[in-house]
Amino acid sequence: MSIKQPHKKLLNLKLKVWRQKNADAEGKFEIYEAKNISPDASFLEMLDTVNEGLVKKNEIPIVFDHDCREGICGSCGFMINGNAHGPEKSTTVCQLHMRHFKNNEVLVLEPWRAKAFPIMKDLMCDRSALDRIITAGGYISVNTGSAQEANNIPIPKPDADEAFLSAACIGCGACVASCKNASAALFTSAKIMHLSLLPQGKIERAPRALGMVAQMDAESFGACTSTGACAAACPKDISLINIAKMNREFLKANVLQKESVTNGDGA
């Protein structure tokens, strides 16, 4: 005998969405209805349904970033009722499901708000500043030769685990959007620390810290005041401790640079 599945009530929602034609245009909120939405649908699937309705009415669909829709690429992201990626902890907006919202709820959707993230259109902003910070870190130049047996390069498990946790950062920008100063310290520290913990990343350790921090400042991100809002909003639970360790890496790199200049080893 088959078991009858309980009926899941469909949701009707009101969306207050930020619409902006481009970076130079003035934006404003527009009201849309999302009707008969399955509670099992993802948030982006709900927006797809709304956009299908807009297209049928010959209206311009809502623009938002997305790619893998599996929470690993970092492409998606916007504010939902003032929360980066929405109300669920450790969840990207593409992994957020509509069962976490109530019927007839009003949802306010707006893009990341930061000087370094100019709005391109609607909920989509330009986050290429994060890419430039990574580029400023340079490359790993160690000659690895042919493939080695993994056990030939022993790495303490605590270091490997910590590096893995930092490398989990997907560069979505939620930390910047949640910070009152629009700081990119959590992102930058995660990228610096996961390489500094591994043997392959130690050769360029000092110039990487100097270059990435300098680029972060050049991109007009704000200063970190350690409120912890960035770590609370991070969908990958990047630890706030990374920022303290980045500051230590930066100070060490500055000392080494000054010693090099004093000894005549560098410019």
Contacts in CASP RR format, 6 or more apart in sequence:
PFRMAT RR
TARGET T0000
AUTHOR 0000-0000-0000
METHOD contacts of the structure
MODEL  1
MSIKQPHKKLLNLKLKVWRQKNADAEGKFEIYEAKNISPDASFLEMLDTV
NEGLVKKNEIPIVFDHDCREGICGSCGFMINGNAHGPEKSTTVCQLHMRH
FKNNEVLVLEPWRAKAFPIMKDLMCDRSALDRIITAGGYISVNTGSAQEA
NNIPIPKPDADEAFLSAACIGCGACVASCKNASAALFTSAKIMHLSLLPQ
GKIERAPRALGMVAQMDAESFGACTSTGACAAACPKDISLINIAKMNREF
LKANVLQKESVTNGDGA
8 38 0 8 1.000
8 39 0 8 1.000
8 40 0 8 1.000
9 39 0 8 1.000
9 103 0 8 1.000
10 36 0 8 1.000
10 37 0 8 1.000
10 38 0 8 1.000
10 39 0 8 1.000
11 34 0 8 1.000
11 36 0 8 1.000
11 37 0 8 1.000
11 38 0 8 1.000
11 39 0 8 1.000
11 98 0 8 1.000
11 101 0 8 1.000
11 102 0 8 1.000
11 103 0 8 1.000
12 33 0 8 1.000
12 34 0 8 1.000
12 35 0 8 1.000
12 36 0 8 1.000
12 37 0 8 1.000
12 103 0 8 1.000
12 104 0 8 1.000
13 33 0 8 1.000
13 34 0 8 1.000
13 37 0 8 1.000
13 46 0 8 1.000
13 101 0 8 1.000
13 103 0 8 1.000
13 104 0 8 1.000
13 105 0 8 1.000
13 106 0 8 1.000
13 107 0 8 1.000
14 31 0 8 1.000
14 32 0 8 1.000
14 33 0 8 1.000
14 34 0 8 1.000
14 104 0 8 1.000
14 105 0 8 1.000
14 106 0 8 1.000
14 107 0 8 1.000
15 31 0 8 1.000
15 32 0 8 1.000
15 33 0 8 1.000
15 34 0 8 1.000
15 50 0 8 1.000
15 106 0 8 1.000
15 107 0 8 1.000
15 109 0 8 1.000
16 29 0 8 1.000
16 30 0 8 1.000
16 31 0 8 1.000
16 106 0 8 1.000
16 107 0 8 1.000
16 108 0 8 1.000
16 109 0 8 1.000
17 29 0 8 1.000
17 30 0 8 1.000
17 31 0 8 1.000
17 32 0 8 1.000
17 62 0 8 1.000
17 109 0 8 1.000
17 110 0 8 1.000
17 122 0 8 1.000
17 123 0 8 1.000
18 27 0 8 1.000
18 28 0 8 1.000
18 29 0 8 1.000
18 109 0 8 1.000
18 110 0 8 1.000
18 111 0 8 1.000
18 122 0 8 1.000
18 123 0 8 1.000
19 27 0 8 1.000
19 28 0 8 1.000
19 29 0 8 1.000
19 30 0 8 1.000
19 62 0 8 1.000
19 122 0 8 1.000
20 26 0 8 1.000
20 27 0 8 1.000
20 28 0 8 1.000
20 111 0 8 1.000
20 119 0 8 1.000
20 121 0 8 1.000
20 122 0 8 1.000
21 27 0 8 1.000
21 121 0 8 1.000
22 119 0 8 1.000
22 120 0 8 1.000
22 121 0 8 1.000
23 118 0 8 1.000
23 119 0 8 1.000
23 120 0 8 1.000
23 126 0 8 1.000
29 108 0 8 1.000
29 110 0 8 1.000
32 50 0 8 1.000
32 54 0 8 1.000
32 62 0 8 1.000
33 50 0 8 1.000
34 46 0 8 1.000
34 49 0 8 1.000
34 50 0 8 1.000
37 46 0 8 1.000
37 49 0 8 1.000
37 98 0 8 1.000
38 98 0 8 1.000
39 97 0 8 1.000
39 98 0 8 1.000
39 99 0 8 1.000
40 97 0 8 1.000
40 98 0 8 1.000
40 99 0 8 1.000
41 49 0 8 1.000
41 97 0 8 1.000
41 98 0 8 1.000
42 69 0 8 1.000
42 94 0 8 1.000
42 95 0 8 1.000
42 96 0 8 1.000
42 97 0 8 1.000
42 98 0 8 1.000
43 80 0 8 1.000
43 86 0 8 1.000
43 93 0 8 1.000
43 94 0 8 1.000
43 96 0 8 1.000
43 97 0 8 1.000
43 98 0 8 1.000
44 64 0 8 1.000
44 66 0 8 1.000
44 69 0 8 1.000
44 76 0 8 1.000
44 93 0 8 1.000
44 94 0 8 1.000
46 98 0 8 1.000
47 62 0 8 1.000
47 64 0 8 1.000
50 62 0 8 1.000
51 61 0 8 1.000
51 62 0 8 1.000
53 59 0 8 1.000
54 60 0 8 1.000
54 61 0 8 1.000
54 62 0 8 1.000
55 61 0 8 1.000
62 122 0 8 1.000
62 123 0 8 1.000
63 120 0 8 1.000
63 121 0 8 1.000
63 122 0 8 1.000
63 123 0 8 1.000
63 124 0 8 1.000
64 76 0 8 1.000
64 77 0 8 1.000
64 78 0 8 1.000
64 122 0 8 1.000
64 123 0 8 1.000
64 124 0 8 1.000
65 75 0 8 1.000
65 76 0 8 1.000
65 77 0 8 1.000
65 123 0 8 1.000
65 124 0 8 1.000
65 125 0 8 1.000
66 75 0 8 1.000
66 76 0 8 1.000
66 94 0 8 1.000
67 73 0 8 1.000
67 74 0 8 1.000
67 75 0 8 1.000
67 76 0 8 1.000
68 74 0 8 1.000
68 75 0 8 1.000
68 94 0 8 1.000
69 76 0 8 1.000
69 94 0 8 1.000
70 94 0 8 1.000
70 95 0 8 1.000
71 92 0 8 1.000
71 94 0 8 1.000
71 95 0 8 1.000
71 170 0 8 1.000
71 235 0 8 1.000
72 170 0 8 1.000
73 170 0 8 1.000
74 92 0 8 1.000
74 170 0 8 1.000
74 171 0 8 1.000
74 172 0 8 1.000
74 173 0 8 1.000
75 172 0 8 1.000
76 92 0 8 1.000
76 93 0 8 1.000
76 94 0 8 1.000
76 172 0 8 1.000
77 84 0 8 1.000
77 85 0 8 1.000
77 92 0 8 1.000
77 93 0 8 1.000
77 112 0 8 1.000
77 123 0 8 1.000
77 172 0 8 1.000
77 173 0 8 1.000
77 174 0 8 1.000
78 84 0 8 1.000
78 93 0 8 1.000
78 109 0 8 1.000
78 110 0 8 1.000
78 111 0 8 1.000
78 112 0 8 1.000
78 123 0 8 1.000
79 86 0 8 1.000
79 108 0 8 1.000
79 109 0 8 1.000
79 110 0 8 1.000
79 111 0 8 1.000
79 112 0 8 1.000
79 113 0 8 1.000
79 177 0 8 1.000
80 86 0 8 1.000
80 87 0 8 1.000
80 93 0 8 1.000
80 96 0 8 1.000
80 107 0 8 1.000
80 108 0 8 1.000
80 109 0 8 1.000
81 87 0 8 1.000
81 107 0 8 1.000
81 108 0 8 1.000
82 108 0 8 1.000
82 110 0 8 1.000
83 233 0 8 1.000
84 112 0 8 1.000
84 173 0 8 1.000
84 174 0 8 1.000
84 175 0 8 1.000
84 177 0 8 1.000
84 178 0 8 1.000
84 233 0 8 1.000
85 91 0 8 1.000
85 92 0 8 1.000
85 93 0 8 1.000
85 96 0 8 1.000
85 172 0 8 1.000
85 174 0 8 1.000
85 233 0 8 1.000
85 235 0 8 1.000
86 93 0 8 1.000
86 96 0 8 1.000
87 100 0 8 1.000
88 96 0 8 1.000
88 100 0 8 1.000
89 232 0 8 1.000
90 234 0 8 1.000
90 235 0 8 1.000
90 236 0 8 1.000
90 237 0 8 1.000
91 235 0 8 1.000
92 170 0 8 1.000
92 172 0 8 1.000
92 235 0 8 1.000
95 235 0 8 1.000
101 107 0 8 1.000
109 123 0 8 1.000
110 123 0 8 1.000
111 117 0 8 1.000
111 119 0 8 1.000
111 122 0 8 1.000
111 123 0 8 1.000
111 124 0 8 1.000
111 125 0 8 1.000
112 125 0 8 1.000
112 127 0 8 1.000
112 173 0 8 1.000
112 174 0 8 1.000
112 176 0 8 1.000
112 177 0 8 1.000
113 177 0 8 1.000
113 182 0 8 1.000
114 125 0 8 1.000
114 176 0 8 1.000
114 177 0 8 1.000
114 182 0 8 1.000
114 221 0 8 1.000
115 182 0 8 1.000
115 220 0 8 1.000
115 221 0 8 1.000
116 129 0 8 1.000
116 176 0 8 1.000
116 182 0 8 1.000
116 184 0 8 1.000
116 219 0 8 1.000
116 220 0 8 1.000
116 221 0 8 1.000
117 125 0 8 1.000
117 126 0 8 1.000
117 127 0 8 1.000
117 129 0 8 1.000
117 173 0 8 1.000
117 176 0 8 1.000
117 177 0 8 1.000
117 182 0 8 1.000
118 125 0 8 1.000
118 126 0 8 1.000
119 125 0 8 1.000
119 126 0 8 1.000
120 126 0 8 1.000
127 171 0 8 1.000
127 173 0 8 1.000
129 184 0 8 1.000
129 219 0 8 1.000
129 221 0 8 1.000
130 171 0 8 1.000
130 173 0 8 1.000
130 184 0 8 1.000
130 187 0 8 1.000
132 215 0 8 1.000
132 219 0 8 1.000
133 184 0 8 1.000
133 187 0 8 1.000
133 188 0 8 1.000
133 191 0 8 1.000
133 212 0 8 1.000
133 215 0 8 1.000
133 216 0 8 1.000
133 219 0 8 1.000
134 191 0 8 1.000
134 212 0 8 1.000
135 215 0 8 1.000
136 211 0 8 1.000
136 212 0 8 1.000
136 214 0 8 1.000
136 215 0 8 1.000
137 191 0 8 1.000
137 204 0 8 1.000
137 207 0 8 1.000
137 208 0 8 1.000
137 211 0 8 1.000
137 212 0 8 1.000
137 215 0 8 1.000
138 204 0 8 1.000
138 207 0 8 1.000
138 208 0 8 1.000
138 211 0 8 1.000
139 204 0 8 1.000
140 195 0 8 1.000
140 200 0 8 1.000
140 201 0 8 1.000
140 203 0 8 1.000
140 204 0 8 1.000
141 203 0 8 1.000
141 204 0 8 1.000
142 199 0 8 1.000
142 200 0 8 1.000
142 201 0 8 1.000
142 203 0 8 1.000
144 200 0 8 1.000
153 199 0 8 1.000
155 198 0 8 1.000
155 199 0 8 1.000
159 197 0 8 1.000
159 198 0 8 1.000
160 197 0 8 1.000
160 198 0 8 1.000
162 193 0 8 1.000
162 197 0 8 1.000
163 193 0 8 1.000
163 194 0 8 1.000
163 195 0 8 1.000
163 197 0 8 1.000
163 198 0 8 1.000
164 194 0 8 1.000
165 237 0 8 1.000
165 238 0 8 1.000
165 239 0 8 1.000
166 189 0 8 1.000
166 190 0 8 1.000
166 191 0 8 1.000
166 193 0 8 1.000
166 194 0 8 1.000
166 197 0 8 1.000
166 238 0 8 1.000
166 239 0 8 1.000
166 242 0 8 1.000
167 190 0 8 1.000
167 194 0 8 1.000
168 190 0 8 1.000
168 236 0 8 1.000
168 237 0 8 1.000
168 238 0 8 1.000
169 187 0 8 1.000
169 190 0 8 1.000
169 191 0 8 1.000
169 194 0 8 1.000
169 234 0 8 1.000
169 236 0 8 1.000
169 238 0 8 1.000
170 235 0 8 1.000
170 236 0 8 1.000
171 187 0 8 1.000
172 235 0 8 1.000
173 184 0 8 1.000
173 187 0 8 1.000
174 230 0 8 1.000
174 233 0 8 1.000
174 234 0 8 1.000
174 235 0 8 1.000
175 183 0 8 1.000
175 184 0 8 1.000
175 185 0 8 1.000
175 186 0 8 1.000
175 187 0 8 1.000
175 230 0 8 1.000
175 231 0 8 1.000
175 233 0 8 1.000
175 234 0 8 1.000
175 238 0 8 1.000
176 182 0 8 1.000
176 183 0 8 1.000
176 184 0 8 1.000
176 187 0 8 1.000
176 221 0 8 1.000
176 230 0 8 1.000
177 233 0 8 1.000
178 229 0 8 1.000
178 230 0 8 1.000
178 232 0 8 1.000
178 233 0 8 1.000
179 222 0 8 1.000
179 224 0 8 1.000
179 227 0 8 1.000
179 229 0 8 1.000
179 230 0 8 1.000
180 225 0 8 1.000
180 227 0 8 1.000
180 229 0 8 1.000
181 222 0 8 1.000
181 223 0 8 1.000
181 224 0 8 1.000
181 225 0 8 1.000
182 221 0 8 1.000
182 222 0 8 1.000
183 221 0 8 1.000
183 222 0 8 1.000
183 223 0 8 1.000
183 224 0 8 1.000
183 225 0 8 1.000
183 230 0 8 1.000
184 216 0 8 1.000
184 219 0 8 1.000
184 221 0 8 1.000
184 222 0 8 1.000
185 216 0 8 1.000
185 221 0 8 1.000
185 224 0 8 1.000
185 230 0 8 1.000
185 243 0 8 1.000
185 246 0 8 1.000
186 224 0 8 1.000
186 230 0 8 1.000
186 231 0 8 1.000
186 234 0 8 1.000
186 238 0 8 1.000
186 240 0 8 1.000
186 242 0 8 1.000
186 243 0 8 1.000
188 212 0 8 1.000
188 213 0 8 1.000
188 216 0 8 1.000
188 246 0 8 1.000
189 242 0 8 1.000
189 243 0 8 1.000
189 245 0 8 1.000
189 246 0 8 1.000
190 238 0 8 1.000
190 242 0 8 1.000
191 212 0 8 1.000
192 208 0 8 1.000
192 209 0 8 1.000
192 212 0 8 1.000
192 213 0 8 1.000
192 242 0 8 1.000
192 246 0 8 1.000
192 249 0 8 1.000
193 242 0 8 1.000
193 245 0 8 1.000
193 246 0 8 1.000
193 249 0 8 1.000
195 201 0 8 1.000
195 205 0 8 1.000
195 208 0 8 1.000
196 202 0 8 1.000
196 205 0 8 1.000
196 208 0 8 1.000
196 209 0 8 1.000
196 249 0 8 1.000
201 208 0 8 1.000
205 249 0 8 1.000
205 253 0 8 1.000
206 252 0 8 1.000
206 253 0 8 1.000
206 256 0 8 1.000
206 257 0 8 1.000
207 253 0 8 1.000
209 246 0 8 1.000
209 249 0 8 1.000
209 250 0 8 1.000
209 252 0 8 1.000
209 253 0 8 1.000
210 250 0 8 1.000
210 253 0 8 1.000
210 254 0 8 1.000
210 257 0 8 1.000
213 246 0 8 1.000
213 250 0 8 1.000
224 243 0 8 1.000
226 240 0 8 1.000
226 243 0 8 1.000
228 240 0 8 1.000
230 240 0 8 1.000
231 237 0 8 1.000
231 238 0 8 1.000
231 239 0 8 1.000
231 240 0 8 1.000
260 266 0 8 1.000
261 267 0 8 1.000
END
